[in-house]
């Protein structure tokens, strides 16, 4: 039964994208049948008018203490969610907000605690691809994730993930990584705690203006090793 949901949108210098994004998300929620909906924009120390734009659009705004990274930002939003379910989505809506229906249908039918959007399970759903080098590096990253952490997911990095909020609190309060490798950590913790998470193919389009530099993307290759080490040393208990 659809009761309540929070849409968490991490944002850093997103004043240009947010008006269209928030309008699209609000229109979707208005027709989606949830009894309670909220849009939460988590500002990661933006230097533009991100906060003013989000507040003008009626979103609930949370502010980080400075620029802390995407992992910290998503964690902040998920721990503050008021809905019984919480979805975090990138501000560019690279996965259209309507794809939430696929994630919700999956968790509802299978009784899972969460579902993640995947570009890898059905690549026909990718409308606009990343540059070839980035796409190949992404595939290599996910292969390394499976080998190092034992996770079975084929795409951990799609920024479109749904969790039951009480489950999310158990997971995200244990999260330690603040960078772009946090997705791997979150899924690793969920598995360790016995929470079932489904991987669901979703539509996805590469959107110009990514905040992930090539250097930061390469640095994320160390994160699965850190996650594995944290698991071995009991830091997720």
TABEL-V171283 format. One line per field, one symbol per residue. phi: phi as a letter, one per 20 degrees, with the letter a starting at -180 (. if undefined). psi: psi as a letter, one per 20 degrees, with the letter a starting at -180 (. if undefined). A space follows every 10 residues. Layout:
phi=???
psi=???
This chain:
phi=.fdbbddecf bcldffefgf ffffffffff denffccbdd edeemfddeg ffffffenee ddcffnedof ffffggfffd feffccddcf felgeggffg gfffgffffd meeabdfcee fbffeeedef ggffffffff fffffffeen fdfebedfeb cdcffffgff fffefcedef efgffgfffg ffeneecedc fcfbcfdfng eeffffffff fefgfffffg ffemfdf
psi=pofqqpopop polkhhhggg ghgggghghh jijqhpqqpo poplkqjbkg gggghhijqp pqpqmaoirh ggggggghij pirhqpppqq hilhoqhhih hggghghghi krirqqqpih hniiiogoqr qgggghhggh ghghgghgij qiqiniipln ppqphhghhh ghiiphpibi jhgggghggg ghijpppqpp pqqqpppqkq iorhghghhi highgggggh ghjkij.
